[in-house]
Amino acid sequence: MYNEKLEMLIAGEYCQGSDGVTQDVLNPATEEIIAQVPHASSADLDRALQASADGFNVWKATSAIQRQAVISKAADLMIERIDSIAATLTLEMGKPFPESKVELNFVADVARWYGEEGKRAYGRLIPPRIPGARQMVVKEPVGPAVAFVAWNFPGTNVIRKVAGALAAGCSIIIKPSEETPGTAVAIARCFQDAGLPPGVLNVVFGVPSDVSEHLLASWIPRKMSFTGSIPVGKHLQKLSAETLKRCTMELGGHSPVIVFDDADIDKALDAVAGFKFRNAGQVCISPTRFYVQDSSYKKFVEGFRERAEALKVGNGMDDGVQMGPLIADRRLEVMDDFVNDAKAHGANIVTGGERMGNQGYFYAPTVMSDVPDNAKIMTEEPFGPLAPISNFSSFDEVVERANSLPFGLASYVFTSDGEKAAKIEAALEVGLVGVNHPFVSMPETPFGGVNESGYGSEGGTEGLDAFLRTKFVTEMGV
């Protein structure tokens, strides 16, 4: 049962929208309406903006060690409530319940890491040229922040923004996805129950374009962070430019997987097949273009087929389910379009390639072989359980093909040759490279892309720096 009461959080108080407008929240496994999420009016957004300004004045004056104590307590509450929050996440997003718990453990880890790292926002002293002078570089919170996040990781996408901002001493207004609101509300309750002052964290919902245009037009927020699609990211950057807000852009990708003939093929398959169908492929760093060297190609395709067909697909709340539904009906049409286009370009559908059942937004784990580079799925991010596989002959050829798109988020390489690994790590134009394993995202490591996959990082010291600004102070005779 969906237990989360959907409310906005403004100035430390939970509320409905003042205009009474709501939106249905659907369970993608059953297509049932499970809740209504409130929409913020313009007046609600103005209250949130003022609350973030007031909250910032309180929070920036709070010591880093006090901020860490609140953030750490919130993380503890997330773990205490993990079963309840995980059920909410699964019911509104669809991923299997155990997978939701994995995500929420990561959420708590991110919060704890940022809380600790906030105590290490160090400045420095610079030796002066002028006798008797003192020169200091100081790191300060950039100011109130606004954030907009996608639905595919309702916990992770939220916490990366919230924890980074709070650890740096910033207040934040976040607009989670209206399709997956309950997870964000549950996380916000943990922070409020941990003692976060009113206005430091505000959560609002509404028509995305209306909310973003209203918030970004204000001079109060000095920082904007976005996780979502490339077209929306470009639009938000333009809006932010009017008030010169600093931006972090975590946008889409189209991750190449390069499997050389010297790799352990079974280990490569075990690593990427499960990772491909994690969250039904609705992952920005999901492996999405598979390039396998000629001599290993047939074995790789067959092994991928076996693993795809062995997956148990169903309602994420059912025992043993390994892959849930897509987020919405619109995504089924997108999958069919990719599959039909690939077939029209001569690709073979090895397994899958169709909707499963007639209730819920389930799509079969799909493996395609002999997919040419001009098929749509090799040039556009599928964001679904589709695995297109193509063969290659030489190192230079596969590097050129992997770097042929304007995206540059994640990439994966499988080889037993250390020299070759080092060479391709340098050649790939991406922000994240995983060699012989796919785990490129940890709380303590920078996460971000290049080119049209965005700029800036979340996680690591880089994620904290995104919410800090630099001040130079020089003194004499003090």
C-alpha positions as CSV (number, residue, x, y, z in Angstrom):
1,M,0.0,0.0,0.0
2,Y,1.2,3.5,-0.9
3,N,1.5,5.1,2.6
4,E,3.2,8.4,1.9
5,K,1.0,11.5,2.3
6,L,1.9,13.8,-0.6
7,E,2.5,17.3,0.5
8,M,4.8,20.2,-0.4
9,L,7.3,21.5,2.2
10,I,7.6,25.3,2.4
11,A,9.2,27.3,5.2
12,G,9.2,24.2,7.4
13,E,5.5,23.4,7.0
14,Y,3.8,20.7,5.0
15,C,1.0,22.0,2.8
16,Q,-1.2,21.4,-0.2
17,G,-1.2,23.9,-3.1
18,S,-3.1,27.1,-2.4
19,D,-5.0,26.8,-5.6
20,G,-6.1,23.2,-4.9
21,V,-4.6,21.8,-8.1
22,T,-3.4,18.2,-8.0
23,Q,-2.1,15.5,-10.4
24,D,-2.7,11.8,-10.3
25,V,0.2,9.5,-9.5
26,L,0.1,6.1,-11.2
27,N,1.6,2.7,-10.3
28,P,3.3,1.8,-13.6
29,A,2.9,-1.9,-12.8
30,T,-0.9,-1.8,-12.5
31,E,-1.8,1.5,-14.1
32,E,-3.8,2.3,-10.9
33,I,-4.0,5.8,-9.4
34,I,-2.3,5.6,-6.1
35,A,-2.2,9.2,-5.0
36,Q,-2.6,12.9,-5.9
37,V,0.4,15.2,-5.8
38,P,-0.3,18.9,-5.1
39,H,0.8,21.6,-7.5
40,A,2.3,24.9,-6.3
41,S,0.6,28.2,-7.2
42,S,2.7,31.3,-8.0
43,A,2.0,32.4,-4.5
44,D,3.3,29.1,-3.1
45,L,6.5,29.4,-5.2
46,D,7.0,33.0,-4.0
47,R,6.7,31.7,-0.4
48,A,9.3,29.0,-1.1
49,L,11.7,31.6,-2.6
50,Q,11.4,33.8,0.5
51,A,11.7,30.8,2.8
52,S,14.9,29.7,1.0
53,A,16.3,33.2,1.5
54,D,15.5,33.2,5.2
55,G,16.6,29.6,5.6
56,F,19.9,30.4,4.0
57,N,20.7,33.2,6.5
58,V,20.2,30.7,9.3
59,W,22.0,27.7,7.7
60,K,25.1,29.5,6.5
61,A,25.6,30.8,10.1
62,T,25.4,27.2,11.4
63,S,28.8,25.5,11.9
64,A,29.8,22.8,9.6
65,I,29.9,20.3,12.4
66,Q,26.4,21.2,13.4
67,R,25.2,20.8,9.8
68,Q,26.9,17.4,9.7
69,A,25.0,16.3,12.8
70,V,21.6,17.1,11.2
71,I,22.5,15.5,7.9
72,S,23.8,12.4,9.6
73,K,20.7,12.1,11.7
74,A,18.6,12.4,8.6
75,A,20.6,9.5,7.0
76,D,19.9,7.4,10.1
77,L,16.2,8.1,9.8
78,M,16.3,7.0,6.1
79,I,17.7,3.7,7.2
80,E,15.2,3.3,10.0
81,R,12.4,3.9,7.5
82,I,13.9,2.1,4.5
83,D,11.3,-0.5,4.1
84,S,8.5,2.0,4.0
85,I,10.3,4.4,1.7
86,A,11.4,1.6,-0.6
87,A,7.8,0.5,-0.9
88,T,6.8,4.0,-1.9
89,L,9.6,4.1,-4.4
90,T,8.6,0.8,-6.0
91,L,4.9,1.6,-6.2
92,E,5.4,4.9,-7.9
93,M,8.4,4.1,-10.1
94,G,8.2,0.4,-10.7
95,K,11.7,-1.0,-9.9
96,P,11.9,-4.2,-7.9
97,F,11.6,-3.7,-4.1
98,P,15.2,-5.0,-3.4
99,E,16.5,-2.6,-6.0
100,S,14.7,0.2,-4.3
101,K,16.4,-0.7,-1.0
102,V,19.8,-0.7,-2.7
103,E,19.0,2.8,-4.0
104,L,18.0,4.1,-0.6
105,N,21.0,2.7,1.1
106,F,23.0,4.7,-1.5
107,V,20.9,7.7,-0.6
108,A,21.9,7.4,3.0
109,D,25.5,6.9,2.1
110,V,25.5,10.1,0.0
111,A,24.0,12.1,2.8
112,R,26.5,10.8,5.3
113,W,29.5,11.4,2.9
114,Y,28.4,15.0,2.1
115,G,27.8,15.8,5.7
116,E,31.3,14.7,6.6
117,E,32.9,16.4,3.6
118,G,31.2,19.7,4.5
119,K,33.5,19.9,7.4
120,R,36.4,20.0,5.0
121,A,35.5,23.0,2.8
122,Y,39.0,24.3,3.2
123,G,40.4,27.6,2.1
124,R,44.1,28.5,2.0
125,L,46.7,31.1,2.9
126,I,48.8,32.6,0.0
127,P,52.3,34.0,0.9
128,P,52.1,37.8,0.3
129,R,54.4,40.0,-1.8
130,I,53.8,42.9,0.5
131,P,55.5,42.7,3.9
132,G,53.0,42.6,6.7
133,A,50.0,41.6,4.5
134,R,48.0,38.5,5.0
135,Q,46.2,36.8,2.1
136,M,43.4,34.3,2.6
137,V,41.2,32.3,0.2
138,V,37.8,31.5,1.8
139,K,35.1,29.1,0.6
140,E,31.6,30.2,1.2
141,P,28.2,28.8,0.4
142,V,27.1,30.1,-3.0
143,G,23.6,31.0,-1.7
144,P,20.0,29.6,-2.1
145,A,19.8,26.9,-4.7
146,V,17.1,25.5,-6.9
147,A,17.1,21.9,-8.3
148,F,15.0,20.0,-10.8
149,V,15.3,16.2,-11.1
150,A,14.0,13.3,-13.2
151,W,11.9,10.3,-12.1
152,N,14.2,7.4,-12.8
153,F,16.0,7.5,-9.5
154,P,13.6,9.2,-7.1
155,G,15.9,9.0,-4.2
156,T,19.4,9.3,-5.7
157,N,18.6,12.3,-7.9
158,V,17.1,14.1,-5.0
159,I,19.8,13.4,-2.4
160,R,22.7,14.4,-4.7
161,K,21.2,17.9,-4.9
162,V,19.9,18.2,-1.4
163,A,22.9,16.8,0.5
164,G,25.5,18.7,-1.6
165,A,23.6,22.0,-1.0
166,L,23.1,21.4,2.8
167,A,26.7,20.3,3.4
168,A,28.0,23.5,1.8
169,G,25.7,25.7,3.9
170,C,23.1,26.5,1.2
171,S,19.4,26.3,1.3
172,I,17.5,24.6,-1.5
173,I,14.2,24.5,-3.3
174,I,13.8,21.2,-5.1
175,K,11.1,20.1,-7.6
176,P,11.1,16.4,-7.9
177,S,9.2,14.6,-10.7
178,E,5.5,14.6,-10.3
179,E,5.5,11.0,-11.4
180,T,7.6,9.9,-8.4
181,P,6.9,12.5,-5.6
182,G,6.5,10.3,-2.6
183,T,10.2,9.2,-2.3
184,A,11.3,12.9,-2.2
185,V,8.6,13.8,0.4
186,A,9.8,10.9,2.6
187,I,13.4,12.0,2.3
188,A,12.4,15.6,3.2
189,R,10.6,14.3,6.3
190,C,13.8,12.7,7.4
191,F,15.6,16.0,7.2
192,Q,12.9,17.9,9.0
193,D,12.7,15.3,11.7
194,A,16.4,15.4,12.1
195,G,16.2,19.1,13.1
196,L,16.8,21.0,9.8
197,P,15.7,24.6,10.4
198,P,12.6,25.9,8.5
199,G,13.1,27.1,5.0
200,V,16.5,25.4,4.5
201,L,14.8,22.6,2.4
202,N,11.7,23.3,0.4
203,V,9.9,20.8,-1.8
204,V,7.5,21.9,-4.5
205,F,5.6,20.3,-7.4
206,G,3.7,21.6,-10.4
207,V,3.7,21.9,-14.2
208,P,7.5,21.7,-14.8
209,S,7.8,24.6,-17.2
210,D,5.7,26.9,-15.0
211,V,7.7,26.0,-11.9
212,S,11.1,26.3,-13.5
213,E,10.3,29.6,-15.2
214,H,9.0,31.2,-12.0
215,L,11.9,30.0,-9.8
216,L,14.6,30.8,-12.2
217,A,13.3,34.3,-12.9
218,S,14.0,35.2,-9.3
219,W,17.3,36.7,-8.1
220,I,17.1,34.8,-4.8
221,P,18.5,31.5,-6.1
222,R,22.2,31.8,-7.0
223,K,22.7,28.2,-8.1
224,M,20.7,25.8,-10.3
225,S,21.2,22.1,-10.6
226,F,19.4,19.8,-13.0
227,T,19.3,16.1,-13.7
228,G,17.3,15.1,-16.8
229,S,17.2,15.3,-20.6
230,I,19.4,17.3,-22.8
231,P,16.7,19.4,-24.4
232,V,15.3,20.4,-21.0
233,G,18.7,21.1,-19.6
234,K,19.5,23.5,-22.5
235,H,16.2,25.3,-21.8
236,L,16.9,25.6,-18.1
237,Q,20.4,26.9,-18.8
238,K,19.0,29.6,-21.0
239,L,16.5,30.6,-18.2
240,S,19.3,30.6,-15.6
241,A,21.5,32.9,-17.9
242,E,19.1,35.8,-17.3
243,T,20.2,36.1,-13.7
244,L,23.7,34.5,-14.2
245,K,23.0,31.5,-11.9
246,R,25.7,29.0,-11.6
247,C,24.6,25.7,-13.1
248,T,25.4,22.0,-12.8
249,M,24.0,19.9,-15.7
250,E,23.6,16.2,-15.3
251,L,22.1,15.3,-18.7
252,G,21.6,12.2,-20.8
253,G,24.1,9.9,-22.4
254,H,24.4,6.9,-24.7
255,S,27.1,4.8,-23.1
256,P,29.3,2.6,-25.3
257,V,30.4,-0.8,-24.1
258,I,33.6,-2.0,-25.8
259,V,34.4,-5.7,-25.5
260,F,37.9,-6.6,-26.8
261,D,38.6,-10.2,-27.9
262,D,41.1,-10.6,-25.1
263,A,38.4,-10.0,-22.4
264,D,36.8,-12.7,-20.3
265,I,33.5,-12.8,-22.2
266,D,31.5,-14.6,-19.5
267,K,32.6,-12.1,-16.9
268,A,31.9,-9.2,-19.2
269,L,28.4,-10.6,-19.8
270,D,27.7,-11.1,-16.1
271,A,28.8,-7.5,-15.5
272,V,26.8,-5.7,-18.2
273,A,23.7,-7.8,-18.8
274,G,22.3,-7.2,-15.3
275,F,23.5,-3.6,-15.4
276,K,21.7,-3.1,-18.8
277,F,18.3,-4.2,-17.4
278,R,18.7,-2.6,-14.0
279,N,15.8,-0.2,-13.5
280,A,14.4,-1.5,-16.9
281,G,17.3,0.3,-18.6
282,Q,16.0,3.7,-17.4
283,V,19.4,4.8,-16.2
284,C,21.5,7.7,-17.7
285,I,24.7,5.6,-17.3
286,S,23.0,2.4,-18.6
287,P,25.2,0.5,-21.2
288,T,23.4,1.3,-24.4
289,R,25.7,0.7,-27.4
290,F,27.6,-2.6,-27.4
291,Y,30.6,-3.0,-29.6
292,V,32.2,-6.5,-29.5
293,Q,35.4,-7.5,-31.4
294,D,34.8,-9.9,-34.2
295,S,36.1,-13.2,-32.7
296,S,34.0,-12.8,-29.6
297,Y,30.9,-11.4,-31.2
298,K,28.7,-14.5,-31.6
299,K,29.5,-15.8,-28.1
300,F,28.6,-12.4,-26.6
301,V,25.3,-12.2,-28.5
302,E,24.2,-15.7,-27.5
303,G,25.3,-15.1,-23.9
304,F,23.3,-11.9,-23.7
305,R,20.2,-13.6,-25.1
306,E,20.4,-16.3,-22.4
307,R,20.7,-13.8,-19.6
308,A,17.9,-11.6,-21.0
309,E,15.5,-14.5,-21.3
310,A,16.3,-15.7,-17.8
311,L,15.1,-12.4,-16.2
312,K,11.9,-12.5,-14.2
313,V,9.9,-9.4,-15.2
314,G,6.9,-8.3,-13.2
315,N,5.5,-6.1,-10.5
316,G,8.4,-4.8,-8.4
317,M,6.6,-5.7,-5.1
318,D,6.4,-9.4,-6.1
319,D,9.1,-11.8,-4.8
320,G,11.9,-12.7,-7.2
321,V,11.1,-10.0,-9.8
322,Q,14.3,-8.7,-11.4
323,M,13.0,-6.1,-13.7
324,G,9.9,-4.0,-13.4
325,P,7.9,-1.8,-15.8
326,L,8.7,1.3,-17.7
327,I,7.6,4.5,-16.0
328,A,4.6,5.3,-18.3
329,D,2.7,4.3,-21.4
330,R,4.5,6.8,-23.5
331,R,7.7,4.9,-23.1
332,L,6.3,1.7,-24.7
333,E,5.7,3.6,-28.0
334,V,9.3,4.8,-27.8
335,M,10.6,1.3,-27.4
336,D,8.6,0.0,-30.3
337,D,9.9,2.9,-32.5
338,F,13.5,2.0,-31.7
339,V,12.9,-1.7,-32.4
340,N,11.0,-1.1,-35.7
341,D,13.6,1.3,-36.9
342,A,16.4,-1.1,-36.1
343,K,14.7,-3.9,-38.0
344,A,14.1,-1.5,-40.9
345,H,17.9,-0.9,-41.0
346,G,18.6,-4.7,-41.1
347,A,19.1,-5.5,-37.4
348,N,18.1,-8.9,-36.0
349,I,15.8,-9.1,-32.9
350,V,17.5,-11.9,-31.0
351,T,15.0,-11.8,-28.1
352,G,12.2,-9.5,-26.9
353,G,11.2,-6.6,-29.0
354,E,7.6,-6.3,-27.8
355,R,5.3,-5.3,-24.9
356,M,4.6,-7.9,-22.3
357,G,1.0,-8.4,-21.2
358,N,-1.8,-5.9,-21.4
359,Q,-1.6,-4.3,-17.9
360,G,1.2,-2.2,-16.7
361,Y,4.0,-0.7,-18.8
362,F,6.1,-3.8,-19.2
363,Y,8.5,-4.3,-22.1
364,A,10.5,-7.4,-22.8
365,P,14.2,-7.4,-22.2
366,T,15.4,-7.0,-25.8
367,V,18.7,-8.0,-27.5
368,M,19.5,-7.0,-31.0
369,S,22.4,-8.1,-33.2
370,D,24.0,-6.7,-36.4
371,V,22.7,-3.2,-35.6
372,P,24.2,-0.7,-38.0
373,D,25.5,2.7,-36.8
374,N,22.8,4.6,-38.7
375,A,19.9,2.9,-36.8
376,K,18.2,5.3,-34.4
377,I,19.1,3.3,-31.4
378,M,22.8,3.7,-32.1
379,T,22.5,7.5,-32.2
380,E,19.7,8.3,-29.6
381,E,19.5,7.3,-26.0
382,P,16.9,4.5,-25.7
383,F,16.3,4.8,-21.9
384,G,14.7,1.3,-21.8
385,P,15.5,-2.4,-21.8
386,L,17.1,-2.5,-25.3
387,A,20.6,-3.8,-26.0
388,P,21.8,-3.2,-29.5
389,I,25.0,-5.1,-30.4
390,S,27.4,-4.5,-33.2
391,N,30.9,-5.9,-34.1
392,F,34.1,-4.1,-34.7
393,S,37.6,-5.1,-35.9
394,S,40.2,-2.6,-34.7
395,F,41.0,-0.3,-31.8
396,D,41.0,2.9,-33.9
397,E,37.7,1.9,-35.5
398,V,35.8,1.3,-32.2
399,V,37.2,4.5,-30.6
400,E,35.9,6.5,-33.6
401,R,32.5,4.9,-33.3
402,A,32.3,5.3,-29.6
403,N,33.2,9.0,-29.8
404,S,30.9,9.7,-32.8
405,L,28.0,11.1,-30.8
406,P,27.7,14.5,-29.1
407,F,27.1,12.8,-25.7
408,G,29.8,11.9,-23.2
409,L,28.6,10.6,-19.9
410,A,29.7,7.0,-19.2
411,S,31.5,4.2,-21.0
412,Y,32.6,0.7,-20.3
413,V,35.5,-1.3,-21.5
414,F,36.4,-5.0,-21.1
415,T,40.0,-6.2,-21.8
416,S,42.7,-8.1,-20.1
417,D,45.4,-5.9,-21.6
418,G,46.6,-3.2,-19.2
419,E,48.3,-1.1,-22.0
420,K,45.1,-1.3,-24.1
421,A,43.0,-0.2,-21.1
422,A,45.2,2.8,-20.4
423,K,45.1,3.8,-24.1
424,I,41.3,3.6,-24.4
425,E,40.7,5.4,-21.1
426,A,42.6,8.3,-22.5
427,A,40.9,8.1,-25.9
428,L,37.2,8.0,-24.8
429,E,35.5,11.4,-24.7
430,V,33.4,10.8,-21.6
431,G,33.2,11.8,-18.0
432,L,33.1,8.3,-16.6
433,V,35.0,5.2,-17.6
434,G,34.6,1.7,-16.1
435,V,37.1,-0.9,-17.0
436,N,36.1,-4.6,-16.4
437,H,33.2,-3.5,-14.2
438,P,30.3,-1.1,-14.4
439,F,30.3,0.7,-11.0
440,V,31.2,4.3,-11.9
441,S,29.1,6.0,-9.3
442,M,29.9,6.2,-5.6
443,P,29.2,8.9,-3.0
444,E,32.9,9.8,-2.8
445,T,33.6,9.9,-6.6
446,P,32.7,12.7,-9.1
447,F,29.8,11.9,-11.3
448,G,29.2,13.9,-14.5
449,G,29.6,14.1,-18.2
450,V,31.1,16.2,-21.0
451,N,29.9,17.7,-24.2
452,E,26.1,17.5,-24.5
453,S,25.9,15.2,-21.4
454,G,26.4,18.3,-19.4
455,Y,29.0,19.8,-17.1
456,G,29.9,20.0,-13.5
457,S,30.0,17.0,-11.1
458,E,28.0,15.5,-8.2
459,G,29.6,13.4,-5.7
460,G,33.2,13.7,-4.4
461,T,34.8,17.0,-3.4
462,E,33.7,18.3,-6.8
463,G,30.1,17.9,-5.8
464,L,30.6,20.0,-2.7
465,D,32.6,22.6,-4.7
466,A,29.5,23.1,-6.9
467,F,27.7,24.8,-4.0
468,L,30.7,26.9,-2.9
469,R,32.1,30.2,-4.1
470,T,35.5,31.6,-3.6
471,K,36.4,34.8,-1.7
472,F,39.8,36.4,-1.5
473,V,40.6,38.5,1.6
474,T,43.8,40.5,2.2
475,E,44.6,42.2,5.4
476,M,47.3,44.6,6.6
477,G,47.8,46.1,10.0
478,V,45.0,44.2,11.7
